[in-house]
Amino acid sequence: MLAGCKVYSFPGASLPPGVNSCSVQLFENRAHNGPASLPQTFTDRLKLKLQTEANLRLAATDGDLQFKGSITGYTFTSEAPIAGTTSGLNKLTITVQVDYVNTKDEKDKWNESFSRYAQFAASENIPSIEDRLITDIDNQLVDDIFQKALVKW
């Protein structure tokens, strides 16, 4: 009897009654660099997280929860200078802009920028580690978006 009045909880997610689906539009790459696969892999990771950890059905459009956005930053920077070299550590930073709408609750919507990074030794060959760095950063970004949209701590 109380289930109709309470918030349903899945592993960390809190879903209001009536929220059963989500739609995630392909994130655009507005960073003008990075691998061509970056928008697709990021979008796929977000979809998978919403399906597996919130038990949401994926809708092509008009889901109860709607996510869209763009990748707005993809930058490599030097972090820690070492005598005799330009840098000891480098950093890859990825930034995404997310528009979120809960169609079941007009107050539950936001537009926010999320940014995460991974550091690596300057001596490492970027092409050989780039995929791993992107995976690590994407997972952190997806967790941040999931937390903001569904966990609401």
C-alpha positions in Angstrom: 0.0 0.0 0.0 2.8 2.4 0.8 4.7 1.6 -2.4 2.5 4.0 -4.4 3.5 6.9 -2.2 7.2 6.2 -1.8 10.1 6.7 -4.0 11.4 3.5 -5.6 15.1 2.8 -5.0 17.4 0.8 -7.1 21.2 0.6 -6.5 21.7 4.2 -5.4 19.0 5.6 -7.7 15.7 7.1 -6.5 12.9 6.9 -9.0 9.6 8.6 -8.4 6.5 6.6 -9.2 5.6 6.5 -12.9 9.2 7.0 -14.1 10.0 3.9 -16.2 12.0 5.1 -19.2 14.8 7.4 -20.3 16.0 8.8 -23.5 19.5 9.8 -24.2 20.3 11.8 -27.3 23.7 11.4 -28.9 26.0 13.9 -27.3 27.5 16.3 -29.8 31.3 16.9 -30.0 31.7 20.6 -29.7 35.3 20.3 -28.4 36.6 20.0 -32.0 39.2 17.5 -31.0 39.5 14.1 -29.5 38.6 10.8 -31.2 35.7 10.6 -33.6 34.2 7.9 -31.4 34.1 10.0 -28.3 30.4 11.2 -28.5 29.1 7.7 -29.2 31.1 5.9 -26.5 30.1 8.5 -23.9 26.5 8.4 -24.9 26.5 4.5 -24.8 28.1 4.5 -21.3 25.4 6.9 -20.0 22.6 4.7 -21.5 24.1 1.5 -20.1 24.3 3.1 -16.6 20.7 4.2 -16.7 19.5 0.8 -17.9 21.5 -1.4 -15.5 21.6 0.7 -12.3 18.3 2.4 -12.5 16.4 -0.3 -14.3 15.1 2.2 -16.8 13.8 1.2 -20.2 15.6 3.0 -23.0 13.3 5.0 -25.3 14.5 6.4 -28.6 12.7 9.7 -27.8 10.4 11.2 -25.2 11.5 9.1 -22.2 10.3 10.0 -18.7 13.8 11.2 -18.0 15.5 12.9 -20.9 19.3 13.6 -21.3 21.0 15.5 -24.0 24.1 17.6 -24.3 27.5 18.0 -25.8 31.1 17.4 -25.2 32.5 20.9 -24.7 36.1 20.2 -23.7 38.8 17.7 -24.5 42.2 19.1 -23.5 45.7 17.8 -22.7 47.7 20.0 -20.3 51.1 19.8 -18.5 50.8 19.5 -14.7 54.0 19.0 -12.8 57.2 20.5 -14.0 60.4 18.6 -13.4 63.9 20.2 -13.7 65.4 19.6 -17.1 62.0 18.6 -18.7 58.9 20.4 -19.6 56.6 18.3 -17.4 56.5 15.2 -15.2 52.7 14.8 -15.4 50.2 15.5 -18.0 46.4 15.6 -17.7 43.5 14.9 -20.0 40.3 16.7 -19.1 36.9 16.1 -20.6 34.0 18.4 -20.0 30.3 17.7 -20.9 27.3 20.0 -20.8 24.1 18.1 -19.9 20.5 19.1 -20.2 18.2 16.9 -18.0 14.4 16.9 -17.8 12.2 14.7 -15.7 8.9 14.9 -17.6 7.0 13.6 -14.6 8.1 16.5 -12.4 8.4 20.0 -13.9 10.7 21.1 -11.1 13.2 18.4 -11.7 15.3 19.7 -14.6 18.7 21.2 -14.9 21.5 22.2 -17.3 25.0 21.6 -15.9 28.6 21.3 -16.9 30.6 18.3 -15.6 34.3 18.0 -15.9 36.7 15.2 -14.9 40.4 14.5 -15.7 43.0 11.7 -15.5 46.7 12.3 -15.0 49.5 10.3 -16.7 53.3 10.4 -16.9 54.7 12.7 -19.5 56.9 9.9 -20.7 53.8 7.9 -21.7 52.8 7.8 -25.4 49.4 9.4 -25.6 48.0 7.2 -28.4 48.8 4.1 -26.4 46.9 5.2 -23.3 44.2 7.6 -24.7 41.5 4.9 -24.9 42.1 3.9 -21.2 42.1 7.6 -20.1 38.8 8.3 -22.0 37.2 5.2 -20.4 38.2 6.2 -16.9 37.1 9.8 -17.4 33.8 8.8 -19.1 32.9 6.5 -16.2 33.5 9.3 -13.7 31.4 11.7 -15.7 28.6 9.2 -16.1 28.6 8.6 -12.4 28.4 12.3 -11.7 25.5 12.7 -14.0 23.7 9.7 -12.6 24.2 11.0 -9.0 22.9 14.4 -9.9 19.8 13.1 -11.8 18.8 10.1 -9.7 20.6 9.9 -6.3 20.1 13.5 -5.3 22.2 13.3 -2.1 
